[in-house]
Amino acid sequence: MLAMMNLGAICNIANLPYTAQHGFSSLFYYALALLVFFLPVALISAELATGWSEKGGVYVWVKEALGIKAGFVAIWLQWVENVIWYPTILGYMATTLGYLIDPRLAENNLFVFFTVLTIVWLVTFLNFFGMNISSWLITLCVAIGIFIPAALIILFGILWICSGHPLEITYSFSHFLPPLKAFSSYSIFAGMLLIFSGLEVSAVHAQEVKNPRKDYPKAILLSTILIFLILSAAALAIATVVPKAHIQLATGTIEMMRYFLADFHLSYLLPAIALLMFVGAFGMVSTWIIGPSKGLLATALDGELPPSLQKTNRKGVHVGILVFQALIISALASIYIFLPSISATYQL
């Protein structure tokens, strides 16, 4: 369960066009980010979550070391940066859904706005039923919406190479190693670190497993390996098949899939794959909706938030915080109405 939640939180195939545009050197960035950031975070999260397995995750760890105020700041930062991010991933989901119905809806401001509202309140409501329902929902969404599209991308890349098609990148050491003296290389690496961030969020669920000291580290290790393999292999597959100019001009992963399917004369599968990608993003949103907000509950119970945000239902779910969070996301999402361009809103 925890491994699938980690995959749902981090393994975002919507980021693949960004990484694929760097060609074979994307594997270098992935490997470096794994060694200096992703793996250390995984080991630290496993150690701290098993040493302090009470509910609260990052909040509990920092509170134990630096005090309750510092713990509040840590969990607040983890939570608030995700609140700002929700309208972007929800906008991606809305445009993908619009593409399924009618491509023109993907640029319709009202459609995107009301779809975002529907998704955020639906995910919030589903999380009211407790971790058992949430974990099964996330597991199903990850299996359907991340594994299958990523596996198809990797398979298409392998078939492309085996069939003797011309490759869009060169597999050599000179192309593997980026220009390390260039400032742009560090900017790209920072983007890779952002893609790998968030593994510690599942620590708030450490108590939900039978044996946190054994099961949580296993889940962290499994998810670390799977995330690295899926993202790096899929990015290389896209870079191998799709010309860099097309990747730069693409509007997202759905455009990458369109390119793949057209070359293999399977364009009729595009709506089905777009639906799978929507399901995968739904699982990602569900993971982040319930994760950092659960850490805020521990803060609330320690008296750092108003009593209204301490309320839980019969399932032990922090409904006050979830509703408060959904209201903020809804307000932020209203920007889709006030700006003329969906793309400009997403970038902002």
KOLPAGU-137195 format. One record per residue (C-alpha): residue in one letter; x, y, z negated. Coordinates in pm, whole numbers, padded with zeros to 5 digits. Last residue first. Example, Ala and Ser with C-alpha at 12.3 -4.5 7.8 and 13.67 -1.06 7.14 Angstrom:
2
(pt "s",(01367,-00106,-00714))
(pt "a",(01230,-00450,-00780))
END
This chain:
348
(pt "l",(00150,03124,01373))
(pt "q",(00243,02856,01628))
(pt "y",(-00095,02686,01594))
(pt "t",(-00279,03016,01628))
(pt "a",(-00083,03103,01941))
(pt "s",(-00165,02761,02089))
(pt "i",(-00534,02799,02013))
(pt "s",(-00537,03139,02186))
(pt "p",(-00785,03420,02119))
(pt "l",(-00706,03470,01748))
(pt "f",(-00997,03536,01513))
(pt "i",(-01178,03203,01530))
(pt "y",(-00876,02976,01480))
(pt "i",(-00782,03203,01189))
(pt "s",(-01079,03053,01005))
(pt "a",(-00853,02755,00930))
(pt "l",(-00698,02945,00638))
(pt "a",(-01040,02982,00472))
(pt "s",(-01123,02615,00524))
(pt "i",(-00784,02514,00382))
(pt "i",(-00849,02726,00072))
(pt "l",(-01196,02574,00022))
(pt "a",(-01058,02221,00070))
(pt "q",(-00798,02281,-00202))
(pt "f",(-01058,02402,-00453))
(pt "v",(-01272,02096,-00370))
(pt "l",(-00975,01862,-00421))
(pt "i",(-00869,02038,-00743))
(pt "g",(-01214,02008,-00897))
(pt "v",(-01261,01649,-00774))
(pt "h",(-00953,01517,-00953))
(pt "v",(-01032,01147,-00906))
(pt "g",(-01053,00929,-01217))
(pt "k",(-01307,00700,-01051))
(pt "r",(-01583,00826,-01283))
(pt "n",(-01511,01184,-01175))
(pt "t",(-01228,01415,-01279))
(pt "k",(-01232,01773,-01404))
(pt "q",(-00904,01944,-01494))
(pt "l",(-00944,02217,-01231))
(pt "s",(-01234,02378,-01419))
(pt "p",(-01016,02391,-01732))
(pt "p",(-00782,02647,-01566))
(pt "l",(-00426,02536,-01478))
(pt "e",(-00109,02500,-01688))
(pt "g",(-00289,02325,-01975))
(pt "d",(-00099,01997,-01965))
(pt "l",(-00404,01833,-01803))
(pt "a",(-00382,02092,-01525))
(pt "t",(-00019,02005,-01452))
(pt "a",(-00103,01636,-01437))
(pt "l",(-00387,01726,-01199))
(pt "l",(-00145,01925,-00981))
(pt "g",(00044,01603,-00914))
(pt "k",(-00277,01455,-00779))
(pt "s",(-00303,01755,-00545))
(pt "p",(00041,01664,-00408))
(pt "g",(-00085,01320,-00299))
(pt "i",(-00462,01317,-00223))
(pt "i",(-00472,01562,00069))
(pt "w",(-00128,01451,00190))
(pt "t",(-00225,01087,00243))
(pt "s",(-00567,01173,00386))
(pt "v",(-00407,01408,00638))
(pt "m",(-00171,01133,00753))
(pt "g",(-00457,00882,00783))
(pt "f",(-00656,01123,01000))
(pt "a",(-00344,01180,01212))
(pt "g",(-00331,00807,01283))
(pt "v",(-00702,00801,01374))
(pt "f",(-00652,01089,01618))
(pt "m",(-00359,00903,01773))
(pt "l",(-00580,00599,01822))
(pt "l",(-00847,00815,01989))
(pt "a",(-00584,00959,02225))
(pt "i",(-00479,00603,02305))
(pt "a",(-00837,00511,02401))
(pt "p",(-00878,00827,02611))
(pt "l",(-00546,00760,02792))
(pt "l",(-00615,00399,02886))
(pt "y",(-00754,00491,03230))
(pt "s",(-00413,00637,03314))
(pt "l",(-00263,00288,03334))
(pt "h",(-00079,00315,03666))
(pt "f",(00260,00259,03495))
(pt "d",(00389,00604,03586))
(pt "a",(00054,00763,03501))
(pt "l",(00049,00591,03162))
(pt "f",(00386,00730,03057))
(pt "y",(00309,01086,03169))
(pt "r",(-00031,01087,02998))
(pt "m",(00133,00952,02683))
(pt "m",(00372,01246,02682))
(pt "e",(00080,01484,02729))
(pt "i",(-00091,01326,02428))
(pt "t",(00230,01377,02231))
(pt "g",(00203,01753,02258))
(pt "t",(00149,02051,02483))
(pt "a",(00427,01955,02721))
(pt "l",(00642,02221,02882))
(pt "q",(00963,02128,02704))
(pt "i",(00901,01757,02751))
(pt "h",(00834,01805,03120))
(pt "a",(01161,01993,03167))
(pt "k",(01345,01716,02980))
(pt "p",(01234,01457,03232))
(pt "v",(01023,01178,03074))
(pt "v",(01142,00817,03082))
(pt "t",(01459,00795,02872))
(pt "a",(01371,01089,02644))
(pt "i",(01034,00930,02568))
(pt "a",(01192,00595,02483))
(pt "l",(01462,00767,02276))
(pt "a",(01195,00943,02068))
(pt "a",(01007,00614,02019))
(pt "a",(01321,00433,01901))
(pt "s",(01420,00710,01658))
(pt "l",(01072,00754,01509))
(pt "i",(00987,00385,01471))
(pt "l",(01327,00271,01342))
(pt "f",(01365,00553,01087))
(pt "i",(01009,00521,00958))
(pt "l",(01030,00141,00932))
(pt "i",(01358,00141,00736))
(pt "t",(01247,00410,00491))
(pt "s",(00903,00246,00450))
(pt "l",(01055,-00086,00350))
(pt "l",(01302,00069,00105))
(pt "i",(01039,00290,-00061))
(pt "a",(00791,00001,-00092))
(pt "k",(01058,-00222,-00246))
(pt "p",(01156,00057,-00490))
(pt "y",(00785,00089,-00592))
(pt "d",(00722,-00284,-00634))
(pt "k",(00998,-00367,-00880))
(pt "r",(00983,-00100,-01152))
(pt "p",(00622,-00013,-01065))
(pt "n",(00490,-00365,-01139))
(pt "k",(00116,-00390,-01070))
(pt "v",(00090,-00085,-00844))
(pt "e",(-00132,00218,-00923))
(pt "q",(00119,00360,-01169))
(pt "a",(00350,00465,-00885))
(pt "h",(00073,00669,-00719))
(pt "v",(00220,01012,-00801))
(pt "a",(00548,00879,-00660))
(pt "s",(00391,00875,-00311))
(pt "v",(00495,01238,-00261))
(pt "e",(00866,01157,-00288))
(pt "l",(00889,01059,00079))
(pt "g",(00785,01409,00183))
(pt "s",(01060,01530,00415))
(pt "f",(01188,01331,00714))
(pt "i",(01045,01567,00978))
(pt "l",(01175,01866,00784))
(pt "l",(01524,01719,00782))
(pt "m",(01503,01674,01159))
(pt "g",(01409,02040,01201))
(pt "a",(01712,02140,00997))
(pt "f",(01925,01926,01230))
(pt "i",(01791,02116,01531))
(pt "s",(01886,02447,01369))
(pt "y",(02228,02307,01286))
(pt "s",(02280,02210,01649))
(pt "s",(02165,02556,01762))
(pt "f",(02461,02711,01576))
(pt "a",(02700,02541,01817))
(pt "k",(03023,02405,01666))
(pt "l",(02878,02053,01639))
(pt "p",(02813,02027,02013))
(pt "p",(02601,01710,02002))
(pt "l",(02750,01358,01979))
(pt "f",(02539,01097,02159))
(pt "h",(02596,01253,02502))
(pt "s",(02975,01214,02475))
(pt "f",(02926,00870,02322))
(pt "s",(02732,00747,02623))
(pt "y",(02371,00654,02701))
(pt "t",(02288,00910,02967))
(pt "i",(01937,01054,02973))
(pt "e",(01658,01068,03234))
(pt "l",(01707,00708,03337))
(pt "p",(01637,00596,03693))
(pt "h",(01400,00298,03711))
(pt "g",(01560,-00048,03708))
(pt "s",(01259,-00244,03583))
(pt "c",(01437,-00326,03255))
(pt "i",(01486,00042,03165))
(pt "w",(01122,00137,03231))
(pt "l",(00995,-00176,03058))
(pt "i",(01196,-00087,02747))
(pt "g",(01063,00271,02745))
(pt "f",(00705,00155,02799))
(pt "l",(00743,-00084,02505))
(pt "i",(00874,00194,02278))
(pt "i",(00581,00420,02369))
(pt "l",(00334,00133,02326))
(pt "a",(00479,00044,01984))
(pt "a",(00448,00409,01876))
(pt "p",(00082,00421,01989))
(pt "i",(00004,00089,01810))
(pt "f",(00196,00148,01486))
(pt "i",(00073,00503,01427))
(pt "g",(-00304,00514,01479))
(pt "i",(-00416,00159,01418))
(pt "a",(-00185,00038,01141))
(pt "v",(-00152,00387,00991))
(pt "c",(-00529,00446,00996))
(pt "l",(-00602,00109,00836))
(pt "t",(-00344,00159,00561))
(pt "i",(-00471,00513,00494))
(pt "l",(-00832,00397,00459))
(pt "w",(-00732,00103,00241))
(pt "s",(-00529,00330,00016))
(pt "s",(-00805,00590,-00011))
(pt "i",(-01074,00331,-00094))
(pt "n",(-00867,00175,-00372))
(pt "m",(-00734,00517,-00478))
(pt "g",(-01072,00657,-00578))
(pt "f",(-01412,00726,-00423))
(pt "f",(-01370,01106,-00418))
(pt "n",(-01101,01059,-00149))
(pt "l",(-01375,01005,00110))
(pt "f",(-01520,01348,00028))
(pt "t",(-01188,01528,00081))
(pt "v",(-01131,01347,00412))
(pt "l",(-01481,01447,00529))
(pt "w",(-01434,01804,00407))
(pt "v",(-01106,01842,00596))
(pt "i",(-01236,01672,00910))
(pt "t",(-01558,01871,00940))
(pt "l",(-01386,02204,00880))
(pt "v",(-01121,02128,01144))
(pt "t",(-01394,02027,01389))
(pt "f",(-01576,02354,01316))
(pt "f",(-01264,02558,01394))
(pt "v",(-01158,02362,01703))
(pt "f",(-01505,02378,01857))
(pt "l",(-01534,02749,01780))
(pt "n",(-01197,02829,01937))
(pt "n",(-01249,02632,02258))
(pt "e",(-00908,02550,02405))
(pt "a",(-00925,02173,02341))
(pt "l",(-01292,02191,02439))
(pt "r",(-01189,02235,02803))
(pt "p",(-01041,01884,02802))
(pt "d",(-01395,01740,02752))
(pt "i",(-01478,01467,02502))
(pt "l",(-01140,01301,02452))
(pt "y",(-00950,01629,02494))
(pt "g",(-01170,01780,02225))
(pt "l",(-01067,01502,01989))
(pt "t",(-00700,01573,02060))
(pt "t",(-00763,01947,02018))
(pt "a",(-00930,01886,01681))
(pt "m",(-00654,01654,01560))
(pt "y",(-00382,01904,01649))
(pt "g",(-00584,02177,01475))
(pt "l",(-00604,01955,01168))
(pt "i",(-00225,01909,01180))
(pt "t",(-00182,02288,01205))
(pt "p",(-00457,02386,00958))
(pt "y",(-00306,02148,00700))
(pt "w",(00044,02300,00699))
(pt "i",(-00034,02604,00481))
(pt "v",(-00190,02374,00219))
(pt "n",(00116,02151,00250))
(pt "e",(00350,02433,00151))
(pt "v",(00121,02501,-00146))
(pt "w",(00139,02152,-00295))
(pt "q",(00513,02088,-00301))
(pt "l",(00578,02444,-00420))
(pt "w",(00317,02409,-00697))
(pt "i",(00464,02073,-00801))
(pt "a",(00808,02228,-00851))
(pt "v",(00682,02552,-01013))
(pt "f",(00475,02354,-01264))
(pt "g",(00772,02137,-01354))
(pt "a",(00981,02449,-01410))
(pt "k",(00717,02578,-01651))
(pt "i",(00692,02241,-01830))
(pt "g",(01059,02205,-01909))
(pt "l",(01386,02150,-01724))
(pt "a",(01460,01778,-01726))
(pt "e",(01136,01613,-01838))
(pt "k",(00929,01879,-01662))
(pt "v",(01123,01827,-01337))
(pt "w",(01048,01454,-01331))
(pt "v",(00687,01490,-01449))
(pt "y",(00598,01750,-01185))
(pt "v",(00770,01555,-00908))
(pt "g",(00547,01254,-00973))
(pt "g",(00251,01341,-01196))
(pt "k",(00114,01015,-01328))
(pt "e",(00343,00825,-01564))
(pt "s",(00615,00619,-01395))
(pt "w",(00912,00799,-01548))
(pt "g",(01204,00559,-01498))
(pt "t",(01039,00378,-01206))
(pt "a",(00942,00700,-01030))
(pt "l",(01281,00856,-01105))
(pt "e",(01486,00572,-00958))
(pt "a",(01268,00513,-00652))
(pt "s",(01249,00886,-00578))
(pt "i",(01628,00920,-00611))
(pt "l",(01690,00627,-00378))
(pt "a",(01442,00752,-00116))
(pt "v",(01570,01110,-00141))
(pt "p",(01926,00982,-00092))
(pt "l",(01814,00775,00213))
(pt "f",(01628,01064,00378))
(pt "f",(01885,01338,00319))
(pt "v",(02252,01278,00399))
(pt "l",(02236,00934,00560))
(pt "l",(01894,00945,00726))
(pt "a",(01940,01303,00847))
(pt "l",(02271,01197,01005))
(pt "a",(02110,00897,01174))
(pt "y",(01817,01100,01308))
(pt "y",(02045,01376,01434))
(pt "f",(02271,01124,01607))
(pt "l",(01969,00945,01758))
(pt "s",(01845,01280,01892))
(pt "s",(02183,01303,02070))
(pt "f",(02047,01061,02331))
(pt "g",(01806,01324,02457))
(pt "h",(01742,01644,02262))
(pt "q",(01395,01682,02415))
(pt "a",(01294,01359,02242))
(pt "t",(01300,01520,01897))
(pt "y",(01040,01787,01971))
(pt "p",(00830,01553,02189))
(pt "l",(00821,01299,01902))
(pt "n",(00681,01531,01636))
(pt "a",(00316,01432,01703))
(pt "i",(00426,01077,01623))
(pt "n",(00415,01167,01254))
(pt "c",(00579,00892,01048))
(pt "i",(00605,01099,00729))
(pt "a",(00288,01084,00518))
(pt "g",(00119,00786,00684))
(pt "l",(00441,00588,00673))
(pt "n",(00478,00671,00305))
(pt "m",(00116,00566,00247))
(pt "m",(00186,00240,00430))
(pt "a",(00480,00169,00202))
(pt "l",(00269,00251,-00103))
(pt "m",(00000,00000,00000))
END
